[in-house]
Amino acid sequence: MYSFTSGFFPNRSLESLSNLSSGPGAKPLGRFFLPGPTEVYPEVMEAQLRPMISHRGSAMTEILQELQAGLETIFFTKRPVFISTSSATGLMEAAVRNGVRSKLLACVNGAFSKRFGEIATACGHQVDTYDVPWGAAHDPAELRKRLSKGGYDAVTMVHSETSTGVLNDIKALAAVVREFDDVLVLADSVSGFGGAEIKPDDWGLDFLLTGSQKAFALPPGLAFGVASERMMARSAKAPAKGFYFDLVKFAEGHEKFSPHITPGLSTIYALQVQLKRMLAEGMQARWARHTQMAERTWTWVDEMKGKKAGLSVLAPKGYRSPCVTTVAVAQADVAPTIVKAVSAKGWTIGGGYGKLKPSSFRVGHMGDHTLAELNDVLAVLAEVIE
Ligand SMILES: *Cc1c(COP(=O)(O)O)cnc(C)c1O
């Protein structure tokens, strides 16, 4: 047991930290439904208090080796799973810097998919967008049409668009991209991974990236990436990929289980614990739990039909994320009031994102939440909505 006796943490022991969630001003577990960051289990939080070790020593090598085996299981891959000490946006930038030669087609249906294209523009690439309305999914046939106009060397797509709650069929979209020669699939599953099925090897994703703080239910600060051989070959020839996000450096570090930079050790300790929890639950069971929570949320929206606020699920049936639901509110400007009223009762949900702020709220039913906890927040919502 460690105890901190500095002026910043007088008499703060591990045991008292495990009670943080019931400490003054804090909410009990099970009430935080933001679509990222999500709630983190106390035992996972506590793991972060372990002492520092050398990131070049044998202890680190052992940790990374053991993590790799578990990560391959949950990512359904035989490829290395790169761990980046950055937020997920860092690996979106890595996707672009390593995987785009000059011309990108960005599939845009919300705030995060839009960001993917903007990153490529900021990196000096030519970017065309395949835009559909926020709240819609991309159509594989239309994607084929756009790709046949030619000249693209990569396509970006978002699996679970956290701003709209839309789940893209990236398996079908990736299959279309694969019909074309030498065009890479760069996929963001930041709020999908951990709650929605995703299989990078089977689905032909050249780069899959996710972050720690969504359905992974870890603190923010880590991102994970799986790169295909094609992606690595492209990266090896990329002329201006920089240093920090060079995937060849990630791969070299992975070979030796010795990263090219000092990784965020504390969050990696948390990952060790959370990975064990995820493996114990099993990914199929985890996906099923998320689907159950999502379906309950959609049914609840139907049950709210008589309310003046006028609720509807923004995403169309068949294209709804199991991890986050964006609920559209018809009554003008009422959505932010609902979010505040829920907060006043001691629960947290997400406000609408970007241009959807006045007209929607979001329930992040992802990570380690249970159906019982979800039912509680939905009951609170039902009380505050007129
Ligand atoms: C949260 C999120 C991101 C950005 O992640 P950061 O960790 O904030 O950089 C990107 N894409 C999607 C779909 C997200 O939900």
The ligand as a MOL file (V3000), in Angstrom:
LIG
                    3D

  0  0  0     0  0            999 V3000
M  V30 BEGIN CTAB
M  V30 COUNTS 15 15 0 0 0
M  V30 BEGIN ATOM
M  V30 1 C -14.0910 10.8250 -29.0920 0
M  V30 2 C -13.9110 10.5610 -30.5430 0
M  V30 3 C -12.7750 10.9790 -31.2500 0
M  V30 4 C -11.7100 11.8250 -30.6380 0
M  V30 5 O -11.1090 11.2150 -29.5920 0
M  V30 6 P -10.0900 12.0470 -28.6580 0
M  V30 7 O -9.6590 10.9600 -27.7340 0
M  V30 8 O -10.8960 13.1140 -28.0180 0
M  V30 9 O -9.0090 12.5550 -29.4960 0
M  V30 10 C -12.6790 10.6370 -32.5720 0
M  V30 11 N -13.6230 9.9340 -33.1960 0
M  V30 12 C -14.7480 9.5320 -32.5690 0
M  V30 13 C -15.7720 8.7720 -33.3180 0
M  V30 14 C -14.9150 9.8380 -31.2220 0
M  V30 15 O -16.0170 9.4300 -30.5910 0
M  V30 END ATOM
M  V30 BEGIN BOND
M  V30 1 1 1 2
M  V30 2 1 2 3
M  V30 3 2 2 14
M  V30 4 1 3 4
M  V30 5 2 3 10
M  V30 6 1 4 5
M  V30 7 1 5 6
M  V30 8 2 6 7
M  V30 9 1 6 8
M  V30 10 1 6 9
M  V30 11 1 10 11
M  V30 12 2 11 12
M  V30 13 1 12 13
M  V30 14 1 12 14
M  V30 15 1 14 15
M  V30 END BOND
M  V30 END CTAB
M  END
